[in-house]
Amino acid sequence: MTWWLGGLVLAFAGANIHDPYMVPVRGWSLPAIVAAGLCGLLVQLRGRAQRGLRHRLLLALLWGAVPLSALGAEAVFQTRKASVLAARGPLALELGRHFIVGYRRVDEVEALAAHGLIGGLFVTRRNLAGRTAEALGAEIRHLQDIRRRAGLPPLTVTADQEGGIVSRLSPWLPHRPALSTLAGLPPDERRAAAHALGAGHGRDLSSVGVTVNFAPVLDLRHDRPRDPLDFNSRITQRAIADDPEVVAEIAAAYAAGLSEAGVRPTVKHFPGLGRAGRDTHHFRTAIRESRAELEETDWRPFRQLLADDPQALLMVGHAIVAAIDPDRPASHSRLVIDGVIRRDWGFDGPIVTDDLVMTPVYQYGLCRAVAEALNAGVDYLLVAFDGRQFYRAMACALEAGKRGELDGAMLAASRARLPQAPADADADAKVAAKPER
């Protein structure tokens, strides 16, 4: 029984060596699984017939499938990667601008940046391990130089520097407190402190070339039992307060300080993960409250800041809003993004998904999610935790584009919200300045 179980587990692991959950062992998983499979096969072929020839042959087939599953998965990944890297032309440029990717080494993204296959970067502590903030800044400048030489728009460089427990670039950059620590101050004091905190984060981030911060958090804190399986969201620890007015007031001051320092804010995580019953990194979950209740509570800070701050981006998470679209997460729901946010609220700024490298997206289907997000009016597709998943996501987008499954009007509208190449910007300026006859 042990041999059967071991073979099945290794075959499954081999077939999924490029799954995001394999990131911690990816560096050695391929050779280890291949070696284990070959050893197991050899044992079965040379072992004594304990249960007959048929039993041995079936076990040999199973253990022979172990290295084949891993090598097959590697071949699929490398083929997909090569096809994306070779992609050129208008469709590749059109779709590449929508992707923000995480990476470990700069050589992983140099070609992607040079050929317009990505629109932005996500930097975090893995980009600083064993290095200095100055080295990261030089790396980002190098990549921006590549873009300039190629005549492409500048990369949107993003980070997750909220303060408190989510300070992904600290201690290389100063560790600053969470906005929630300001909620108990008198109104004038908390506004001033929030503005100062935003300005401080802005100076820190702009010093290394970051242009967008994924902050502030606008999720409301709701009184609910702690979920023992919430390993990543931890919204109760990150939320500013339970009062929409206090959240909006502090977040607006923080966003203003951030913008004044040259870094754009991102309000997150719509539709309000304080209402989500489970951690959306790992579990599919739905928000069951009515739209009327959400508009009066969780959505008030979002709507207020998006109306008042022209610099703000909006991050949409993977919780389902059952009252609007019970069939798919908000991050790629046309009813939520184009219906509620664009049409009802009138927001025409950039929208970014939460990291697509999360279980609800993979359960739904990454290819479907990518196409639906673009057709819904999402501007940036974030692939942060495991940047190698970009090749799969981009391949999905290219295939959908070739099959005519992407909405041209939505892509055109999104293009106007994204950074433009210098030549495009000059052309637009000339058109705008052209006198009427």
N, C-alpha and C positions, 0 to 999 in steps of 0.2 A: 504493500500500500504506500509505503514511503517513497518508493521509486516512481510510482504513478503520480503522486501528489507533487513531488519535486520536479518531475518533467513538465507537468501541466503549468506549474507556477513559472518556471523558467521560460517555457514557450510563450506564455502570455506576456512576461516581462520583455522578452526579446522582440515581440511584435509591437511593443509600445515603448521602445527605448527613447523615442522622441516625444513622448507625452510630457506635459509640464511637470507632472508629479515625479518624473525621473530626473529632474534637474540636479538634485543633490548627488546623484551617482553617475551622471551622464559621462563624465570624463573617463571612467573605467568600465562602465556597464557593458559596452559592446564586446571588448576582448574577454571580459570575465564570463559573460553568458556564452559566448562561442566556445571558450575553453571548457567550461562546465558541461556544455552539451556534448562536445566531442569525447570528454572523459566518460560521461554517462553512457554514450553510445558504445564506447570501447568495452566498458564493464559488461554491458548487456550482450555484446557479441562474443566476449570471451568467457562469460560466466557459465555456470552449470545450469542445466535445465531443471530448475526447481519445480516448475509447474507446466512443463512441456514446451515443445518447440513454438507453438502458436503464441503462448504467453511471452516468450523471449522476443519473438519477432515484433509483436505489437509494442513492447517496451522499447525495442531498438528503433522502431519507426518514430515513436514519441520523442526519444532523446535525439534522434537525427533531425527532428523538426526544430529542436531548440536553436542550434546555430543557424539553420535556414531562416527561421522567423526573424532573428536579429539582423542577419545580413540582408534579408529582404526589406526590412524596415529602413535600414541604412541606405539601401539602394534607392528606395522611393524618396527618402529625404534628399539625397544628393541629386537625383534627377530633377526633383521639384526646384531645388535651390539653383541648379544650373539653368533651368528654363527661365526662372525669374531674373537671374543676373543677366541673361542674354536678351531680356525683353527691351525693346526699343520702340520708338515711334510715339505718336500722339496718345494712344490709349494707355501706354505704360506711364507716360508723363502725367496724364490726366488722373490716373488712379494712384500713382505713387505719392502725390502731394497730400493724400488723405491719411497717410500712415505716420504715426509717431512710434519709434521703436526703442527698446532698451538694448544695451549691448554690454559686453565685458571688455573687449579690446578694440581699439580704434580701427584696426584693420578689418574688423567685421562689418563696418559701416562706411568705409571710405568709398568703395565702388558704388554702394547704394546711394550715397550722397552725390557722387560725381555724375551719375546717370539719371538723377531725378526720380529714383525709385522709392524714395521716402520724402516726407515733408518735415520731419522733426525727430528729435532725440529725447529720450527719457534718461536722466542721469540720477544715480543713487549711490549708496555707500560702496557697492561693488566696484564702481568706477574710481574710487578713492582709496581702496585698500592698499596699504603699502606705499601710498603716494601723498602728494600735497595738493591743497586746493589750487595752488599756482599751476601745477602740472595739468590738472583738469582744465583750467582756463586756457592754457596753451593748446591743449588738444581740441577744445571747442573752436578756438580761433582758427586752427589748422583746417577743421572741417568747413567752417564758414568761408575760408579762403578758397577751398575746393569749389564750393558753390559759386562764388563770385567769378572764378576763372571759367566755369562752365556756363555762365550767363543764366544761372538758376536763382529762384527766390532764396532768401536766407532761410536756414533751418530754424524751425520753432524749437527752442531748447527748453525742456520742462523738467520740473523737480517736484518732490513731495516734501515740502518744508513747512508744515503747519505750526510747529512749535509743540512742546510737550512730548508725548510718547511717539509722535510721528515727526521726526526730524531726521530725514534720511541722509542729509549731508553733514550732520554733526557727528563727532566733535571737530571735523575739519573746518567747518563754518561754526560760528558761535551757536551754542545751544540756548534757545530762547523759550520762555514759558508758553504754555497753551493759552489761547484766548479765553478759555473757560475760567482761568484764574482771575479774570477782570470782571466777571459778571456781578460780583457783590459790591463793587465800588459805586459811589455816587455817579449819576449820569455824566456830568462834565469830566470827572476824573477817568471814567472808563473809556470815554470817547478819545480823550487825549492819550491814554495809555495804549489803546488799540491802534491809533494812528502811529504812535511811536514804534510799536511792535512791527507794524507793516512796513514802515520806513526802514527799520533795522533789517528785516528779512530782505527787503528790496535791495539794500546796499550789499548785503552778504551775497545774494544770488547774482546780481549784476556784475559783481567783481569776478565771477568765473564764467560769465557769458550766458547764464540762464535768462530766458526772456519771459517765461510763463511759470507761475507757481500754482500748484494744485492746492490752493487754499483761498478763502476760508471755508471751513465746514459749516454748513447751514442746517444740517440735520438737527431736529429738536431732540432733546433728551426726554424720553418717556419712562414713566415708572413701570417697569416690568421686571420679572425675575431674570436673573443672570442666566444666559445660555451657556452651559458648560462646554459646548462645541464651538463657541465663538472665539476662534483663535486669531482672527485677523481684523475683522471690522471694528470691534470694540467701540462702537459709537457712543455708548454711555460715558466712556472716558474721554472722548474727543469732542462731543457736542458742547457748544458754548453754554446753553441753558435750556430750560423748558418753556420759556416765554418767547413767542415769536418776535415781539417788539424789541426785547433785549438782544436777541440773536441778530436781528436786522441792524440795530444800532451799532453794536460792536463790530460786526462784519463789514459794514459800510465804511466805518472809520479805518479799519485795518486795510481794506481794499484801496482806499484813497492813499494811504501811506505807501503801500506797495507800488501803486501806479506812479506816484510822484518820484519814486526811486528808479523808475524805468522798467518795472516788471509787471506784467499783466496778471490780475487775479483770476482765479477760477472758483466759482461757487459750486459746491458739491454737497451731498450726492443726491441730486434729484432722482426719484420722487420723495426722498426723505427716508434714509435707512433707519432712523429712529423707530419707524413703524414696522420694519421688517422683522419677522419673527426669528429668522435664522441668518447666519453669516453667508452673504452672497458670494464670498470667495469659493465656497465649497458646496452650497446647497441652493436649490431652486426654492424661491419663496415669493409669496404674494402679499401685497398690502390690500386689505379687505375693506377699509373705510370708504365711505362714499366720496365722490368728487367734492361735493359741497363741504363736507367736513375737512377734507384735505386743503381746499382753498382757504378756509378760515383759519387753519392752524399751520401745518407743516409747509404749505406752499407759499405762505405770506412772505417770509424772508426772501425766498427765491424771486418771487415776482417783483418785490420792491427793489432789490438790488439790480436785477436785470433791466428794470425801467430807468434807474437812476445812474448807472455806471456804464458808460459806453465802452470802457476797456475790458469789461468782464467777459470771461468765457463761462460756459455752463457745462459741468460734467454730469452725464446721465448714467445712473447705475443699472444693475441687472435685476432689480426687484420688479415684479409684475404689478401693474396697477389694475386690479381686477375690475374696477368700475369703468375703465377706459378700454383696455385691451387685455382680456384674460388669457390670451393664447401665447403671448411672447413677452420677454423682459422689455422694460421701458427703453433700454439702450438701443434697441433696433425696432421699435414700434412706430409705424407711421402715424397711427392714431394719437400717440402721445407726443411725438416730436413735431410733426408737421401740423397735427390737429390742435393740441393744447398749447404747446410752446410757441410755435411760429404763428399760427392763425389767430388763436384766441388771445394770447398774451402779446402778440406783435413783436416778439424778440427776433431780431435778424442778425445777432452776433454769432460767433463761432460756438459750435457744440462739439464736445469731445465725449467719447464713451469712457466709462471706467475700463480698467484693463480687460481686454478680451480673453486673456489667459486665466479664465475662471470657469469653474465647473458648470454653472448654468448655461454659459454660452456653448460649451462643448456638448452638453446634454442635448441642447436644442439643435446643434449643427453649426459648426463655424462658418461653412460656406453660405448657408442660408442667412446667418446673422450678419455677415459682412455685406451681402447684397441688400438685405433689408435695411441695414443702417444707412447705406449710401442712398437708397431710394427714399428713405424717410427724411433726409436732409441733414444727416450728421456730417460734420466737416472733418473731424479727426477720429481715426480709429487707433486706439492706444493698445500697443502690444509691449508691455513693460516687463513683467516678471521674467518671461522667457522670450528673449528677442528672436530666437530661432523660429518661433511660431509665425513670425512675419512671412516667411516663405510660403507657408501653407495659406495664410490669409490673403496674401497678394496673388498667389496662383488662383485662389477662388475668385477674387475680384476680376482678374484678367479673363478667366473662363466665362464669367457672367457677362462681362463687356463684349466678348466675342460672340456670345449667343444672343446679344441684344436684350439682355434682361435688366439692364441698368437704365434708370430714368434720366434722359439727357437734360431735361429742364432742371431737375434737382441738382445734377452735377454742375450745370452752368451757374445756377444760383450760388452753390457752394464755392465755386471758383472765385466769385467776387468777394467772398468773405475771407479768403486765404491770402497769405503773402504773395506778392507778384514779383516776377523777375524785373530788374531795373529797366529793361527795354519795354516791357509791358506797362510798367508804371509811367514811363515817359510818354508812351502812346496814349494812355488814358488821360494824362494831363493835357496833351495837345488837343485831344477831342473835346475835353471840358472847356479849354480856353478858346476854341474856335468860335469866332463871332458868327451870330446868326445873319443870314442874308435877307 
